[in-house]
């Protein structure tokens, strides 16, 4: 027995229709990669298995400055305490060798090496008085002991060296350059849009202080994992990219927030990336801002980075600088705000090979903009017509008819109901 043929053609059956429905491309979730530079500028790098630890002791001052505050304060306190105890022991030995500890010693001042040093406690107090130059006057050195004079000179020299190192370390920690970088801010996101008929990578940078950064320069680097033709894997491949300011001059005038622009050209590592490929790529754009602080003359550096999730394709930063009463004002509440703009979704290479893509995109945007304006105008006209009709109906409802009635005497009166 032959199988009965279905009434519905096979191409319109459910499996056929499902196969003909266009599917969106499915991309695998990108593995979360550790950032090389955090948003606050700190380097996400851990040093392990360092065998030559003695190299840090060759530069003690830098090591002390790089330590955390709690370790610095502990070292600061212990250094002075250890020096006072060490020289207190030295003064006690000098007094003991001279015989000042003998209870049957004569009380004449000319017979003492250090007056009133009769125990280790008094020697420790005298050590503190010598090093910090307090000088209460109860204990003093005499001419009877040349060894005490040598110890006095040595302790003064050692005390001056300790003061210079410790106070210099404290000063450098309080005036570190990264403190000034706290008021240098970057936009949370970077954008890619068309500027001057070219695809550009842009971000915004600003300075919250009125004191300026002299000779400020901005450098951009793209960090990603690459593999050479020989098979060598480079986990952190740094590629320098240029900005518009770097082409004409070496520095920027950071008086107000600026939008730093990188033109995506043939030399750019972003040249072959489209909007869809950018979402799947594994790269990080590092931004480095360097300059000299105007008030202190110290060189400072601020850093941040943008991963692919923080790069918005087809957006542009909103203006935040306005002129009010003859003064330029900056609204930092809109510092990172962006708006959508018409941008081709193709790569910069495809845009260079087919310039008509940009023209078609702009034409479509203009048509959609005109259609939206027409719809808006038609909606306004409809609303105005509806309001006019409703007003006429309300006015007609408010009109009160006049009623005539006859009085008993036969005269007519007008009444309004």
C-alpha positions as CSV (number, residue, x, y, z in Angstrom):
1,X,0.0,0.0,0.0
2,X,1.4,3.3,-1.0
3,X,1.9,6.0,1.7
4,X,-0.6,8.8,1.4
5,X,1.0,12.1,0.3
6,X,0.7,15.0,2.7
7,X,-1.5,17.8,1.8
8,X,1.0,20.4,3.0
9,X,4.1,20.7,0.8
10,X,7.4,19.6,2.3
11,X,9.0,23.0,2.0
12,X,6.3,24.5,4.2
13,X,6.4,21.8,6.8
14,X,7.6,22.7,10.3
15,X,11.2,21.3,9.9
16,X,11.5,23.1,6.5
17,X,10.4,26.4,7.9
18,X,12.7,26.0,10.9
19,X,15.7,25.4,8.6
20,X,14.8,28.5,6.5
21,X,14.5,30.9,9.4
22,X,17.7,33.0,9.5
23,X,19.6,32.5,12.7
24,X,21.7,34.9,14.5
25,X,25.4,34.0,14.8
26,X,26.1,32.3,18.1
27,X,29.4,33.3,19.7
28,X,30.9,31.5,22.6
29,X,31.3,33.4,25.8
30,X,34.7,34.9,26.0
31,X,36.8,33.6,28.9
32,X,37.2,36.3,31.5
33,X,40.8,37.5,31.1
34,X,42.6,39.2,33.8
35,X,43.2,42.9,33.2
36,X,46.8,44.0,32.8
37,X,46.0,47.5,34.1
38,X,43.1,48.0,36.5
39,X,40.7,51.0,36.2
40,X,42.4,52.8,39.1
41,X,45.7,52.5,37.4
42,X,47.3,49.7,39.5
43,X,49.2,47.0,37.6
44,X,47.7,43.5,37.9
45,X,51.0,41.7,38.1
46,X,52.4,39.4,40.7
47,X,56.2,38.7,41.0
48,X,57.0,35.2,42.2
49,X,60.0,33.1,42.8
50,X,62.5,36.0,43.1
51,X,65.7,34.4,44.4
52,X,67.9,37.5,44.6
53,X,66.1,39.2,47.4
54,X,69.3,41.1,48.4
55,X,68.9,43.4,45.5
56,X,66.1,45.2,47.4
57,X,68.5,46.0,50.3
58,X,71.0,47.7,47.9
59,X,68.4,50.5,47.5
60,X,67.1,50.8,51.1
61,X,65.5,54.2,50.6
62,X,63.3,53.1,47.6
63,X,62.4,49.9,49.5
64,X,61.3,52.0,52.5
65,X,59.2,54.3,50.3
66,X,57.5,51.4,48.5
67,X,56.5,49.7,51.8
68,X,53.0,50.1,53.2
69,X,52.4,52.8,55.8
70,X,52.1,50.4,58.8
71,X,55.5,48.8,58.0
72,X,57.1,52.2,57.5
73,X,55.8,53.5,60.9
74,X,57.0,50.3,62.6
75,X,60.5,50.7,61.1
76,X,60.5,54.4,61.9
77,X,59.8,53.7,65.6
78,X,62.0,50.7,66.0
79,X,65.0,52.5,64.3
80,X,65.0,55.3,66.9
81,X,64.3,52.9,69.8
82,X,67.2,50.6,68.8
83,X,69.6,53.5,68.4
84,X,68.7,54.9,71.8
85,X,69.1,51.5,73.4
86,X,72.4,50.8,71.6
87,X,74.0,54.1,72.6
88,X,72.4,53.8,76.1
89,X,74.3,50.6,76.5
90,X,77.4,52.4,75.2
91,X,77.1,55.2,77.8
92,X,76.5,52.6,80.6
93,X,79.7,50.8,79.6
94,X,81.7,54.1,79.5
95,X,80.4,55.0,83.0
96,X,81.1,51.5,84.3
97,X,84.6,51.5,82.9
98,X,85.3,54.9,84.4
99,X,84.1,53.7,87.8
100,X,81.0,55.9,88.0
101,X,78.9,53.0,89.1
102,X,80.9,52.6,92.3
103,X,78.6,53.6,95.2
104,X,81.7,54.7,97.2
105,X,82.7,57.1,94.5
106,X,83.4,60.7,95.5
107,X,80.7,63.2,94.6
108,X,83.1,65.7,92.9
109,X,82.0,66.7,89.4
110,X,85.5,66.7,88.1
111,X,85.8,62.9,89.0
112,X,82.8,61.8,86.9
113,X,82.8,60.9,83.2
114,X,79.1,61.6,82.8
115,X,77.4,63.2,85.8
116,X,74.4,61.5,87.4
117,X,74.7,58.3,85.3
118,X,74.5,55.6,87.9
119,X,72.3,53.0,86.2
120,X,71.2,51.7,82.8
121,X,68.0,53.7,83.1
122,X,69.9,57.0,83.6
123,X,72.3,56.0,80.7
124,X,69.3,55.4,78.4
125,X,67.8,58.7,79.3
126,X,71.1,60.4,78.6
127,X,71.2,58.7,75.2
128,X,67.8,60.1,74.4
129,X,68.9,63.6,75.5
130,X,72.0,63.5,73.4
131,X,70.3,62.3,70.2
132,X,67.3,64.5,70.2
133,X,69.1,67.4,71.9
134,X,66.7,67.9,74.7
135,X,69.3,68.7,77.3
136,X,67.5,68.9,80.7
137,X,70.8,69.7,82.4
138,X,70.8,67.0,85.1
139,X,73.2,64.8,83.2
140,X,76.2,66.1,81.2
141,X,79.6,65.0,80.0
142,X,82.9,66.2,81.5
143,X,86.5,66.5,80.3
144,X,87.7,63.6,82.4
145,X,86.7,60.9,79.7
146,X,87.9,61.2,76.1
147,X,86.0,58.0,75.3
148,X,82.7,59.7,76.2
149,X,83.5,62.6,73.8
150,X,84.0,60.2,71.0
151,X,80.8,58.4,71.8
152,X,79.0,61.8,71.8
153,X,80.3,62.7,68.4
154,X,79.4,59.3,67.0
155,X,75.9,59.3,68.3
156,X,75.2,62.8,66.9
157,X,76.4,61.7,63.5
158,X,74.3,58.5,63.5
159,X,71.3,60.4,64.8
160,X,71.5,62.9,62.0
161,X,71.7,60.1,59.4
162,X,68.7,58.3,60.9
163,X,66.7,61.6,60.9
164,X,67.6,62.4,57.3
165,X,66.6,58.9,56.1
166,X,63.4,58.5,58.1
167,X,62.1,62.0,57.6
168,X,63.0,61.9,53.9
169,X,61.1,58.6,53.6
170,X,58.0,60.0,55.3
171,X,58.1,63.1,53.1
172,X,58.4,61.0,49.9
173,X,55.5,58.8,50.9
174,X,53.3,61.8,51.6
175,X,54.3,63.5,48.3
176,X,54.2,60.5,46.0
177,X,53.2,61.3,42.4
178,X,50.3,58.9,42.4
179,X,48.5,61.1,44.9
180,X,48.2,63.8,42.3
181,X,47.0,61.2,39.8
182,X,43.9,60.7,42.0
183,X,42.4,63.9,40.5
184,X,43.1,62.9,36.9
185,X,40.0,61.1,35.7
186,X,39.2,59.0,32.6
187,X,35.8,58.1,31.1
188,X,34.4,54.8,32.2
189,X,33.9,53.7,28.6
190,X,35.6,54.3,25.3
191,X,33.7,54.8,22.1
192,X,34.2,54.1,18.4
193,X,32.5,56.4,16.0
194,X,33.0,58.3,12.7
195,X,34.9,61.6,12.9
196,X,35.9,63.4,9.7
197,X,34.8,60.4,7.6
198,X,37.2,58.0,9.5
199,X,36.5,55.5,12.2
200,X,38.1,56.7,15.5
201,X,38.7,55.3,18.9
202,X,37.9,58.0,21.5
203,X,37.9,58.4,25.3
204,X,37.7,61.5,27.6
205,X,40.2,62.6,30.1
206,X,40.0,65.5,32.6
207,X,41.7,67.2,35.5
208,X,39.7,68.1,38.6
209,X,42.2,70.5,40.1
210,X,42.8,74.0,39.0
211,X,46.6,73.6,39.2
212,X,47.7,72.3,35.8
213,X,49.7,69.4,34.5
214,X,52.7,70.9,32.6
215,X,53.7,69.0,29.4
216,X,51.0,66.4,29.7
217,X,51.3,63.6,27.2
218,X,49.0,60.7,26.4
219,X,50.2,57.3,25.2
220,X,48.1,54.4,24.0
221,X,49.0,50.8,23.9
222,X,47.1,47.7,22.8
223,X,47.9,44.6,24.8
224,X,46.9,41.2,23.6
225,X,48.1,37.7,23.2
226,X,49.7,37.0,19.9
227,X,51.5,34.1,18.2
228,X,54.3,34.7,15.8
229,X,54.7,32.8,12.4
230,X,57.4,30.7,14.1
231,X,54.9,29.5,16.8
232,X,56.2,31.7,19.6
233,X,53.4,32.7,22.0
234,X,53.7,36.3,23.3
235,X,51.2,36.5,26.2
236,X,51.6,40.3,26.6
237,X,52.3,41.9,23.3
238,X,52.4,45.7,23.6
239,X,51.6,47.7,20.4
240,X,51.9,51.5,20.5
241,X,49.2,53.4,18.7
242,X,49.2,57.1,17.9
243,X,46.7,59.9,18.8
244,X,45.8,63.0,16.9
245,X,47.6,65.2,19.4
246,X,50.8,63.1,19.0
247,X,50.9,63.8,15.3
248,X,51.0,67.6,15.6
249,X,52.7,68.1,19.0
250,X,54.1,66.1,21.9
251,X,51.8,67.4,24.6
252,X,48.2,68.4,25.3
253,X,46.9,71.5,27.1
254,X,44.7,69.9,29.8
255,X,42.8,73.0,30.8
256,X,39.4,71.4,30.3
257,X,38.3,67.8,29.7
258,X,39.5,66.6,26.3
259,X,38.4,63.8,24.0
260,X,41.5,61.9,22.9
261,X,41.1,60.5,19.4
262,X,42.9,57.7,17.7
263,X,42.2,57.4,14.0
264,X,41.9,53.7,13.0
265,X,44.1,53.6,9.9
266,X,46.3,51.0,8.3
267,X,48.9,51.2,11.1
268,X,46.3,50.6,13.8
269,X,45.9,47.2,15.4
270,X,42.1,47.9,15.3
271,X,42.1,48.2,11.5
272,X,40.6,44.7,10.8
273,X,38.1,44.6,13.6
274,X,34.4,45.1,13.0
275,X,31.8,45.7,15.6
276,X,31.0,42.0,15.9
277,X,34.6,40.9,15.9
278,X,35.5,43.5,18.6
279,X,33.1,41.8,21.0
280,X,34.8,38.4,20.5
281,X,38.4,39.7,20.5
282,X,40.6,39.5,23.5
283,X,42.5,42.8,23.7
284,X,43.0,45.6,26.2
285,X,43.7,49.3,25.4
286,X,46.0,50.9,28.0
287,X,46.0,54.7,28.4
288,X,49.0,56.4,30.1
289,X,48.9,60.1,31.0
290,X,52.2,61.7,32.1
291,X,53.1,65.2,33.1
292,X,54.7,67.5,35.7
293,X,52.7,68.8,38.6
294,X,52.7,72.6,38.4
295,X,52.8,73.2,42.2
296,X,55.5,70.6,43.2
297,X,57.4,69.9,40.0
298,X,57.1,66.2,40.5
299,X,56.4,64.0,37.5
300,X,53.1,62.1,37.8
301,X,51.5,59.3,35.9
302,X,47.9,58.2,35.6
303,X,46.9,55.0,34.0
304,X,43.7,53.2,33.0
305,X,42.6,50.6,30.5
306,X,39.6,49.6,28.4
307,X,38.7,46.0,27.6
308,X,36.3,45.0,24.8
309,X,33.3,45.1,27.1
310,X,34.0,48.8,27.9
311,X,34.3,49.9,24.2
312,X,31.0,51.1,22.9
313,X,30.6,51.0,19.1
314,X,28.5,53.7,17.5
315,X,28.5,56.1,20.4
316,X,29.8,59.7,21.0
317,X,30.5,61.7,24.1
318,X,28.1,64.5,24.9
319,X,29.4,68.1,25.2
320,X,30.0,69.1,28.8
321,X,31.7,72.6,28.4
322,X,29.3,75.5,28.2
323,X,29.7,79.3,28.4
324,X,27.7,80.9,31.2
325,X,28.0,84.7,31.9
326,X,31.3,84.9,30.1
327,X,32.8,82.0,32.0
328,X,33.4,78.5,30.6
329,X,31.8,75.9,33.0
330,X,32.3,72.1,33.0
331,X,29.5,69.8,34.0
332,X,31.3,66.7,35.4
333,X,28.0,64.9,36.0
334,X,27.9,64.2,32.2
335,X,31.6,63.4,32.0
336,X,31.1,59.8,30.8
337,X,27.7,60.2,29.1
338,X,27.4,59.1,25.5
339,X,24.8,59.1,22.8
340,X,24.2,56.8,19.9
341,X,25.2,58.0,16.5
342,X,25.1,56.5,13.0
343,X,28.2,54.3,12.6
344,X,29.0,51.5,10.1
345,X,29.3,48.1,11.7
346,X,32.1,47.1,9.4
347,X,35.8,47.4,10.0
348,X,38.0,50.3,9.0
349,X,39.6,48.2,6.2
350,X,36.2,47.5,4.7
351,X,35.3,51.2,5.0
352,X,38.5,52.2,3.1
353,X,37.9,49.6,0.4
354,X,34.2,50.5,0.0
355,X,33.6,54.2,0.8
356,X,30.0,53.8,-0.4
357,X,29.2,52.0,2.9
358,X,29.6,55.2,4.8
359,X,27.5,57.1,2.3
360,X,24.7,54.5,2.4
361,X,24.8,54.5,6.2
362,X,24.5,58.3,6.4
363,X,21.7,58.3,3.8
364,X,19.7,55.7,5.7
365,X,20.3,57.7,8.9
366,X,19.0,60.8,7.2
367,X,15.9,59.0,5.9
368,X,15.1,57.6,9.2
369,X,15.6,61.0,10.8
370,X,13.3,62.6,8.3
371,X,10.7,59.8,8.9
372,X,10.9,60.3,12.6
373,X,10.4,64.1,12.1
374,X,7.4,63.4,9.9
375,X,5.8,61.1,12.4
376,X,6.5,63.6,15.1
377,X,4.9,66.4,13.1
378,X,1.9,64.3,12.2
379,X,1.4,63.3,15.8
380,X,1.5,66.9,16.8
381,X,-1.1,67.9,14.1
382,X,-3.3,65.0,15.3
383,X,-3.0,66.1,18.8
384,X,-3.8,69.7,17.9
385,X,-6.8,68.6,15.9
386,X,-8.1,66.5,18.8
387,X,-7.6,69.4,21.2
388,X,-9.5,71.7,18.9
389,X,-12.4,69.3,18.5
390,X,-12.6,68.7,22.2
391,X,-12.6,72.5,22.8
392,X,-15.4,72.9,20.3
393,X,-17.5,70.2,21.9
394,X,-16.9,71.7,25.3
395,X,-17.9,75.2,24.1
396,X,-21.1,73.8,22.5
397,X,-21.9,72.0,25.7
398,X,-21.5,75.3,27.6
399,X,-24.0,77.1,25.3
400,X,-27.4,77.4,27.2
401,X,-30.7,77.6,25.2
402,X,-33.1,80.4,25.7
403,X,-36.8,79.5,26.7
404,X,-39.9,81.7,26.2
405,X,-43.0,81.3,28.4
406,X,-46.3,83.3,28.7
407,X,-47.3,85.1,31.9
408,X,-50.9,85.2,33.0
409,X,-51.3,88.7,31.7
410,X,-50.3,87.5,28.2
411,X,-46.8,89.0,28.0
412,X,-43.8,87.1,27.0
413,X,-40.8,86.7,29.2
414,X,-37.4,85.3,28.3
415,X,-35.9,82.8,30.6
416,X,-32.6,80.9,30.5
417,X,-32.4,77.3,31.6
